[in-house]
């Protein structure tokens, strides 16, 4: 099984050359964030099928190819793996080969044990522990019957249960790559005398910005001059072509130590781009991607946000804003729990799915369940052409550009920004805010990219403290109101990147148990709300700081400019610009991201590819 993997396919015209392997290796390098337990390639050459694969990161495969080069070819496929079934070994790495056929796989074949038993009874022998090798055997058998790789793929996919994207090549068809997708991502890149396949457009963006999205249960056959798409039954299918609005440089580090450093630096632009072009000539908020009838949105009596991990914390921020502006009750559900607890949703419920990749399987299944119950569904997604927006009634794209680092940073800010836009749009539509109030809040939102940049410009002190704390065993985070999900996200980033214990708590819960964790020297980040406003929680949070400081905690306080009340009780104060309370998460989370990133660097860890993690989970 390969839970969330990077896959690349290439076919080009002309005589054999080094280009197929070069394109695939370059694509794997860009896709390594999707899995880095092992990697492998297969090339169709004049002398037949050649393959190389190695456990570990892509550099191990590159070294293997340098020592034992493969011959030039006409077509190639490549795979970088995040393993769950069958350990990260050379033998379990993809591609898997049977006869003259090679296959790579993203997903899980749930009935592989039954299929494998049938094949073994028929005399087949297996060299790996993976489900994917079963597919290689089945495809080779089908090819021997049909003599056509596309038809062989059609025969095999209907036998498979689970989720999968498959790419296959055969030595007898040297200018053909065939792919199939079921509940797992696959996109086509359209070139001139060459074509591409990838689990993400980043795999081929250096060569073309023309892409084609594939639908559910479709098979694609690419040659140097053609792209043919059918459904699993062989009927022609329409695939939508689109232009990728960023280039290869956006997916490169650009001089930064890591993709995460770059993506944190990109945050002001990610927020600005998500806000761009959202109003009409009269200044009213217009969300062109929302295709749900206005009458349906006006009739909504409840909103349910479904998401996982960082996206779920963005959903918690959305809850505060949408409830305040729209007066609609909002629930935030972990997507993997949603459909299993028999939730109360109906045709007057709006289900909002948040996912950076648009492929998170738990979230996709929650969307499907909601639609079965008659609910309208809207997705907040960063990746065009992905499955979740295609299966939702409406989509709000975040326009954050590619996010390569596994731990999300700029996508989090973009998701929050999109949620604010959704809340203001609903408030405008339902009349819970006057037009001038919506316009004023949009002005405040448009000021946020510059304020995020100000936080970045002040980051030196945060980085210095992080380096000093590289050996700390545990860090706690406290926040109230919108500061609470910020605290939880700060703790998550530290867990993901630095592998140390971290917990985020609602500051009001302190005396209900967590204060027992405080001992002399315990570092505690506190997200302090603004002292401005009629219902500020500022004084209560300052009291919390005093309580933990009195018990020996080392207090690291995030407070807005001009807040001097925190100074006597803070060991360190990290300042953020003044802004409306509901918008403060866009600023308050940035020092926590920088802290986690810098502390991980100080420990010598790989911040882009944390252990045991992958960018998106594409099976349940």
JOPESUL-V377909 format. One record per residue. N is the residue number from 0. RES is the residue in one letter. SS is DSSP state (hx for helix, st for strand, lp for the rest). PSI is psi in whole degrees, -180 to 180 (999 if undefined). OMEGA is omega in whole degrees, -180 to 180 (NA if undefined). Layout:
# JOPESUL-V377909
N,RES,SS,PSI,OMEGA
N,RES,SS,PSI,OMEGA
This chain:
# JOPESUL-V377909
0,X,lp,140,174
1,X,st,110,-169
2,X,lp,-51,-178
3,X,lp,102,-168
4,X,lp,163,174
5,X,st,131,179
6,X,st,144,-179
7,X,st,140,172
8,X,st,146,-179
9,X,st,141,170
10,X,st,135,-177
11,X,st,162,-179
12,X,lp,172,177
13,X,lp,-174,-179
14,X,lp,171,179
15,X,lp,147,-179
16,X,st,177,177
17,X,lp,-10,-173
18,X,hx,-44,-179
19,X,hx,-47,-180
20,X,hx,-40,180
21,X,hx,-46,-180
22,X,hx,-44,-177
23,X,hx,-43,179
24,X,hx,-39,177
25,X,hx,-42,178
26,X,hx,-41,178
27,X,hx,-37,178
28,X,hx,-40,179
29,X,hx,-24,-177
30,X,hx,4,-173
31,X,hx,-21,176
32,X,hx,-20,-178
33,X,hx,-7,179
34,X,lp,134,-175
35,X,lp,34,174
36,X,lp,-28,178
37,X,st,167,-180
38,X,st,154,179
39,X,st,162,180
40,X,st,155,171
41,X,st,137,-178
42,X,st,137,173
43,X,st,115,-176
44,X,st,177,177
45,X,lp,-25,-179
46,X,lp,7,177
47,X,st,-160,-178
48,X,st,129,175
49,X,st,147,-174
50,X,st,150,171
51,X,st,140,177
52,X,st,149,-177
53,X,st,143,172
54,X,st,157,179
55,X,lp,-167,-176
56,X,lp,169,-174
57,X,hx,-29,-180
58,X,hx,-30,178
59,X,hx,-41,177
60,X,hx,-42,179
61,X,hx,-41,178
62,X,hx,-41,178
63,X,hx,-42,-179
64,X,hx,-30,177
65,X,hx,-39,180
66,X,hx,-36,-178
67,X,lp,82,-175
68,X,lp,148,171
69,X,lp,157,180
70,X,lp,160,174
71,X,lp,158,-176
72,X,st,-173,179
73,X,st,-26,-178
74,X,st,155,-180
75,X,st,154,171
76,X,st,152,-180
77,X,st,158,-171
78,X,st,135,169
79,X,st,130,-161
80,X,st,141,166
81,X,lp,108,-165
82,X,st,143,168
83,X,lp,-39,180
84,X,lp,112,-173
85,X,lp,120,-174
86,X,lp,170,-180
87,X,lp,80,-179
88,X,lp,167,176
89,X,lp,-43,-177
90,X,lp,-34,-179
91,X,lp,-13,179
92,X,lp,154,175
93,X,lp,156,6
94,X,lp,160,169
95,X,st,136,-171
96,X,st,139,170
97,X,st,120,-174
98,X,lp,-129,180
99,X,lp,20,-176
100,X,st,140,176
101,X,st,144,-179
102,X,st,145,171
103,X,st,159,-165
104,X,st,135,169
105,X,st,122,179
106,X,st,-151,-178
107,X,st,133,172
108,X,st,104,-171
109,X,lp,-27,-179
110,X,lp,24,-176
111,X,hx,-33,-177
112,X,hx,-42,178
113,X,hx,-46,180
114,X,hx,-41,-179
115,X,hx,-41,180
116,X,hx,-40,179
117,X,hx,-41,180
118,X,hx,-40,179
119,X,hx,-36,178
120,X,hx,-30,179
121,X,lp,0,175
122,X,lp,0,179
123,X,lp,145,176
124,X,lp,148,-174
125,X,lp,144,-177
126,X,lp,-5,-176
127,X,lp,175,177
128,X,lp,8,-170
129,X,lp,159,171
130,X,lp,-27,-175
131,X,hx,-33,-179
132,X,hx,-29,176
133,X,hx,-41,180
134,X,hx,-40,179
135,X,hx,-44,179
136,X,hx,-46,-179
137,X,hx,-43,-180
138,X,hx,-42,-179
139,X,hx,-41,177
140,X,hx,-44,-179
141,X,hx,-36,179
142,X,hx,-39,179
143,X,hx,-30,178
144,X,hx,-40,-170
145,X,hx,-29,-175
146,X,lp,15,-178
147,X,lp,126,-174
148,X,hx,-37,179
149,X,hx,-46,179
150,X,hx,-36,177
151,X,hx,-42,178
152,X,hx,-41,179
153,X,hx,-42,-179
154,X,hx,-34,-174
155,X,hx,-42,-172
156,X,hx,-31,-179
157,X,lp,-12,178
158,X,lp,-9,-171
159,X,lp,134,170
160,X,lp,146,178
161,X,st,-150,178
162,X,st,141,-178
163,X,st,145,155
164,X,st,131,-179
165,X,st,139,170
166,X,st,137,-178
167,X,st,149,172
168,X,st,157,178
169,X,st,139,-176
170,X,lp,-27,-179
171,X,lp,-12,176
172,X,st,77,-168
173,X,st,-12,-179
174,X,st,36,-178
175,X,st,135,167
176,X,st,132,-179
177,X,st,135,178
178,X,st,156,176
179,X,st,144,179
180,X,st,137,174
181,X,st,107,179
182,X,lp,30,-180
183,X,lp,146,-169
184,X,lp,145,172
185,X,lp,129,177
186,X,st,156,-179
187,X,st,138,171
188,X,st,130,-175
189,X,st,115,-179
190,X,lp,-171,179
191,X,lp,103,-175
192,X,lp,16,177
193,X,st,153,178
194,X,st,161,-170
195,X,st,156,168
196,X,st,148,179
197,X,st,156,174
198,X,lp,-11,179
199,X,lp,148,180
200,X,hx,-21,179
201,X,hx,-22,-180
202,X,hx,-30,-175
203,X,lp,9,-174
204,X,lp,-23,178
205,X,lp,-15,-174
206,X,lp,-25,179
207,X,lp,148,174
208,X,lp,8,176
209,X,st,122,-177
210,X,st,162,179
211,X,st,128,-179
212,X,st,138,179
213,X,lp,145,178
214,X,lp,178,178
215,X,lp,140,176
216,X,lp,53,178
217,X,st,152,178
218,X,st,134,179
219,X,st,136,176
220,X,st,120,179
221,X,st,140,170
222,X,lp,178,179
223,X,lp,-25,-174
224,X,lp,5,-177
225,X,lp,154,172
226,X,st,118,-178
227,X,st,125,-177
228,X,st,130,176
229,X,st,167,171
230,X,st,180,-176
231,X,lp,-21,179
232,X,lp,-4,179
233,X,lp,2,178
234,X,lp,140,179
235,X,st,142,180
236,X,lp,149,179
237,X,lp,122,176
238,X,lp,134,-176
239,X,st,129,176
240,X,st,144,177
241,X,st,165,-180
242,X,st,129,176
243,X,lp,124,-171
244,X,lp,25,171
245,X,lp,161,-175
246,X,lp,-177,-175
247,X,hx,-32,-179
248,X,hx,-31,179
249,X,hx,-20,179
250,X,hx,12,179
251,X,lp,162,-174
252,X,lp,-26,176
253,X,lp,37,178
254,X,lp,-7,178
255,X,lp,158,179
256,X,lp,-33,-175
257,X,lp,164,173
258,X,hx,-36,-179
259,X,hx,-43,177
260,X,hx,-44,-180
261,X,hx,-44,-176
262,X,hx,-33,172
263,X,hx,-42,178
264,X,hx,-26,180
265,X,lp,-7,-170
266,X,hx,-42,177
267,X,hx,-41,180
268,X,hx,-37,179
269,X,hx,-42,178
270,X,hx,-45,-179
271,X,hx,-44,-178
272,X,hx,-33,178
273,X,hx,-28,179
274,X,hx,-15,-169
275,X,lp,135,172
276,X,lp,32,-175
277,X,lp,4,180
278,X,st,156,178
279,X,lp,-174,-177
280,X,lp,-27,-179
281,X,lp,-3,180
282,X,lp,1,178
283,X,lp,149,-180
284,X,st,128,-180
285,X,lp,121,178
286,X,lp,91,-172
287,X,lp,-26,-176
288,X,lp,-9,-179
289,X,lp,111,-174
290,X,lp,11,179
291,X,lp,136,180
292,X,lp,139,-180
293,X,hx,-36,-180
294,X,hx,-35,178
295,X,hx,-43,-179
296,X,hx,-35,178
297,X,hx,-27,-177
298,X,lp,-6,-178
299,X,lp,132,179
300,X,lp,-9,180
301,X,st,143,174
302,X,st,135,175
303,X,st,121,176
304,X,st,127,177
305,X,st,132,-176
306,X,st,173,178
307,X,lp,150,173
308,X,hx,-134,-178
309,X,hx,-41,180
310,X,hx,-33,177
311,X,hx,-36,177
312,X,hx,-35,172
313,X,hx,-37,177
314,X,hx,-36,177
315,X,hx,-39,175
316,X,hx,-43,179
317,X,hx,-38,-179
318,X,hx,-47,-180
319,X,hx,-46,-175
320,X,hx,-47,-176
321,X,hx,-43,178
322,X,hx,-41,-178
323,X,hx,-44,-175
324,X,hx,-33,-171
325,X,hx,-16,-177
326,X,lp,38,174
327,X,lp,132,177
328,X,st,137,-178
329,X,st,129,173
330,X,st,146,176
331,X,st,121,-175
332,X,st,139,167
333,X,st,125,-171
334,X,hx,-36,-177
335,X,hx,-14,177
336,X,hx,-22,-166
337,X,hx,-61,-171
338,X,hx,-10,-178
339,X,hx,-6,-179
340,X,hx,14,179
341,X,lp,61,-176
342,X,lp,153,179
343,X,lp,97,177
344,X,lp,150,-180
345,X,lp,-164,-176
346,X,lp,-11,177
347,X,lp,14,177
348,X,st,135,171
349,X,st,119,178
350,X,st,122,-178
351,X,st,117,180
352,X,st,130,180
353,X,st,126,-179
354,X,st,128,177
355,X,lp,-49,-173
356,X,lp,-25,-173
357,X,lp,11,-178
358,X,lp,1,-178
359,X,lp,115,-170
360,X,hx,-41,179
361,X,hx,-43,-178
362,X,hx,-40,177
363,X,hx,-44,-179
364,X,hx,-33,175
365,X,hx,-40,177
366,X,hx,-46,180
367,X,hx,-41,179
368,X,hx,-44,-179
369,X,hx,-42,180
370,X,hx,-36,177
371,X,hx,-30,180
372,X,lp,0,178
373,X,lp,5,-179
374,X,lp,148,169
375,X,st,143,-178
376,X,st,138,178
377,X,st,132,-179
378,X,st,143,171
379,X,st,110,-166
380,X,st,151,180
381,X,lp,-21,-170
382,X,lp,113,178
383,X,lp,144,177
384,X,lp,2,-178
385,X,lp,172,-169
386,X,hx,-44,-174
387,X,hx,-48,177
388,X,hx,-31,180
389,X,hx,-29,-178
390,X,hx,1,176
391,X,lp,160,177
392,X,lp,-27,-179
393,X,st,162,-179
394,X,st,147,172
395,X,st,104,-178
396,X,st,144,-175
397,X,lp,-17,175
398,X,lp,39,179
399,X,lp,-6,-175
400,X,lp,178,-176
401,X,lp,136,174
402,X,lp,109,-172
403,X,lp,-40,179
404,X,lp,140,-176
405,X,lp,-44,179
406,X,lp,126,-172
407,X,lp,138,176
408,X,lp,-72,-177
409,X,hx,-30,177
410,X,hx,-34,178
411,X,hx,-47,178
412,X,hx,-40,180
413,X,hx,-38,178
414,X,hx,-43,177
415,X,hx,-43,180
416,X,hx,-45,178
417,X,hx,-37,177
418,X,hx,-39,175
419,X,hx,-44,179
420,X,hx,-43,178
421,X,hx,-45,-180
422,X,hx,-43,180
423,X,hx,-36,178
424,X,hx,-46,178
425,X,hx,-39,178
426,X,hx,-40,177
427,X,hx,-44,-177
428,X,hx,-39,-175
429,X,hx,-6,176
430,X,lp,18,179
431,X,lp,-14,169
432,X,lp,142,175
433,X,lp,155,-180
434,X,hx,-39,-180
435,X,hx,-28,177
436,X,hx,-42,177
437,X,hx,-45,-180
438,X,hx,-40,-180
439,X,hx,-38,180
440,X,hx,-32,175
441,X,hx,-38,176
442,X,hx,-43,178
443,X,hx,-40,179
444,X,hx,-42,-178
445,X,hx,-16,176
446,X,lp,-11,-173
447,X,hx,-37,179
448,X,hx,-42,178
449,X,hx,-35,180
450,X,hx,-36,174
451,X,hx,-41,178
452,X,hx,-37,177
453,X,hx,-42,178
454,X,hx,-42,178
455,X,hx,-39,-179
456,X,hx,-20,-179
457,X,lp,16,-167
458,X,lp,-9,-174
459,X,hx,-41,-179
460,X,hx,-40,178
461,X,hx,-45,-179
462,X,hx,-40,180
463,X,hx,-45,179
464,X,hx,-40,179
465,X,hx,-43,179
466,X,hx,-39,178
467,X,hx,-28,-174
468,X,lp,19,-174
469,X,lp,-24,-178
470,X,lp,11,-179
471,X,lp,138,-176
472,X,lp,-20,-176
473,X,st,147,178
474,X,st,138,177
475,X,st,155,-178
476,X,st,134,179
477,X,st,144,174
478,X,st,160,174
479,X,lp,157,-180
480,X,lp,-132,-180
481,X,hx,-13,176
482,X,hx,-18,-180
483,X,hx,-52,175
484,X,hx,-29,175
485,X,hx,-42,178
486,X,hx,-43,179
487,X,hx,-39,178
488,X,hx,-38,176
489,X,hx,-41,178
490,X,hx,-41,179
491,X,hx,-42,180
492,X,hx,-40,-179
493,X,hx,-39,176
494,X,hx,-49,-175
495,X,hx,-43,-169
496,X,hx,-39,-172
497,X,hx,-9,177
498,X,lp,36,175
499,X,lp,159,-179
500,X,st,132,177
501,X,st,141,179
502,X,st,141,174
503,X,st,132,-178
504,X,st,151,166
505,X,st,126,-174
506,X,hx,-32,179
507,X,hx,-18,179
508,X,hx,-7,-172
509,X,hx,-51,-176
510,X,hx,-5,180
511,X,hx,16,176
512,X,lp,-53,-173
513,X,hx,-21,-179
514,X,hx,-18,177
515,X,hx,-19,179
516,X,hx,-15,-175
517,X,lp,127,174
518,X,lp,166,-177
519,X,lp,129,177
520,X,lp,-6,-179
521,X,lp,118,179
522,X,st,133,178
523,X,st,119,170
524,X,st,135,178
525,X,st,121,176
526,X,st,110,-173
527,X,lp,127,178
528,X,lp,163,180
529,X,lp,142,175
530,X,lp,-9,-179
531,X,lp,152,178
532,X,lp,155,-174
533,X,lp,-33,-174
534,X,lp,40,-177
535,X,lp,141,175
536,X,lp,12,-173
537,X,hx,-50,-175
538,X,hx,-35,179
539,X,hx,-40,180
540,X,hx,-37,175
541,X,hx,-38,176
542,X,hx,-39,176
543,X,hx,-42,179
544,X,hx,-43,179
545,X,hx,-41,-178
546,X,hx,-45,-178
547,X,hx,-31,177
548,X,hx,-38,180
549,X,hx,-22,-180
550,X,lp,14,172
551,X,lp,3,-179
552,X,lp,149,171
553,X,st,111,-170
554,X,st,124,179
555,X,st,106,-165
556,X,st,130,172
557,X,st,115,-175
558,X,st,154,-178
559,X,st,160,178
560,X,lp,136,177
561,X,lp,-9,179
562,X,lp,97,-178
563,X,lp,-11,-178
564,X,lp,-23,-178
565,X,lp,-19,-169
566,X,hx,-45,-177
567,X,hx,-18,-173
568,X,hx,8,-176
569,X,lp,132,171
570,X,lp,-34,176
571,X,st,140,175
572,X,st,125,175
573,X,st,118,-172
574,X,st,142,171
575,X,st,152,180
576,X,lp,156,175
577,X,lp,142,177
578,X,lp,167,176
579,X,lp,146,-174
580,X,hx,-46,-176
581,X,hx,-23,-179
582,X,hx,-8,-174
583,X,lp,-31,179
584,X,hx,-30,178
585,X,hx,-26,-180
586,X,hx,-44,-171
587,X,hx,-29,-178
588,X,hx,-22,-173
589,X,hx,-47,176
590,X,hx,-32,180
591,X,hx,-38,175
592,X,hx,-46,-179
593,X,hx,-43,180
594,X,hx,-49,-178
595,X,hx,-42,-180
596,X,hx,-46,-177
597,X,hx,-40,179
598,X,hx,-40,178
599,X,hx,-41,175
600,X,hx,-44,-178
601,X,hx,-28,178
602,X,lp,-1,179
603,X,lp,26,-177
604,X,lp,160,178
605,X,lp,103,-175
606,X,lp,-24,-179
607,X,lp,-30,-175
608,X,lp,72,-180
609,X,lp,152,-176
610,X,lp,145,174
611,X,lp,3,-176
612,X,lp,154,171
613,X,lp,164,-171
614,X,lp,-39,-177
615,X,lp,141,-180
616,X,lp,113,-172
617,X,lp,15,165
618,X,lp,158,178
619,X,lp,999,NA
